């Protein structure tokens, strides 16, 4: 699995409308083959800064299946005018993962 990570700086004053439009744009990205899930997080210290995390089966699902699709044109039209500067997008693969599998409540 591949994790797409993008740090998004939204033009100041447009944060609320960006969040509304981003929610609507979810229908486009989630329709792509290889899409697993996505999360948008807002920075606590800087209200116009966000991170986008998208889980893809493969990097090609993002770079080819999504970015070369008709729905990407709709995604771009809905969201890209909010960014200043334009985000850098990177892809990561898991090297080590540690999850809590159960919580011991007997303490």
ZIBELCOR-V990877 format. One record per pair of residues at least 12 apart in sequence whose ideal C-beta (glycine too) atoms are under 10 Angstrom apart, sorted by the first residue. I is the first residue (numbers start at 0). J is the second residue. If there is no record, write none. Layout:
# ZIBELCOR-V990877
I|J  I|J
This chain:
# ZIBELCOR-V990877
0|33  0|35  0|54  0|55  0|56  0|57  0|91  0|92  0|93  1|33  1|35  1|53  1|54  1|55  1|56  1|57  1|58  1|59  1|60  1|61  1|62  1|90  1|91  1|92  1|93  2|35  2|52  2|53  2|54  2|55  2|89  2|90  2|91  2|92  2|93  3|28  3|37  3|51  3|52  3|53  3|54  3|55  3|58  3|60  3|61  3|62  3|65  3|88  3|89  3|90  3|91  4|50  4|51  4|52  4|53  4|86  4|87  4|88  4|89  4|90  4|91  5|39  5|49  5|50  5|51  5|52  5|53  5|82  5|85  5|86  5|87  5|88  5|89  6|42  6|48  6|49  6|50  6|51  6|84  6|86  6|87  6|88  6|89  7|21  7|39  7|40  7|41  7|42  7|47  7|48  7|49  7|50  7|51  7|78  7|81  7|82  7|83  7|84  7|85  7|86  7|87  7|88  8|42  8|45  8|47  8|48  8|49  8|81  8|82  8|83  8|84  8|85  8|86  9|21  9|41  9|46  9|47  9|48  9|49  9|78  9|81  9|82  9|83  9|86  10|47  10|80  10|81  10|82  10|83  11|45  11|46  11|47  11|83  12|47  13|47  13|80  13|81  13|82  13|83  14|41  14|46  14|47  14|48  14|49  14|81  16|81  17|39  17|41  17|47  17|49  17|77  17|78  17|80  17|81  17|82  18|39  18|41  18|49  18|81  20|74  20|76  20|77  20|78  20|80  20|81  21|37  21|39  21|49  21|51  21|74  21|77  21|78  21|81  22|39  23|73  23|74  23|77  23|78  24|37  24|39  24|70  24|73  24|74  24|75  24|76  24|77  24|78  25|37  25|39  25|74  26|70  26|73  26|74  27|65  27|68  27|69  27|70  27|71  27|72  27|73  27|74  27|75  27|76  27|77  27|78  28|51  28|53  28|55  28|61  28|65  28|68  28|70  28|71  28|74  29|53  29|70  30|65  30|68  30|70  31|53  31|55  31|60  31|61  31|63  31|64  31|65  31|66  31|68  31|70  31|71  31|74  32|55  32|56  32|57  32|59  32|60  32|63  32|64  32|65  32|68  33|54  33|55  33|56  33|57  33|58  33|59  33|60  33|61  33|63  33|64  33|65  34|53  34|54  34|55  34|56  34|60  34|61  34|64  34|65  35|53  35|54  35|55  35|56  35|60  36|52  36|53  36|54  36|55  37|51  37|52  37|53  37|54  37|55  38|50  38|51  38|52  38|53  38|54  39|51  39|52  39|53  40|52  47|81  47|83  49|81  49|82  49|86  50|86  51|78  51|86  51|88  52|91  53|65  53|88  53|90  55|90  57|90  58|90  58|92  61|88  61|90  62|88  62|90  66|88
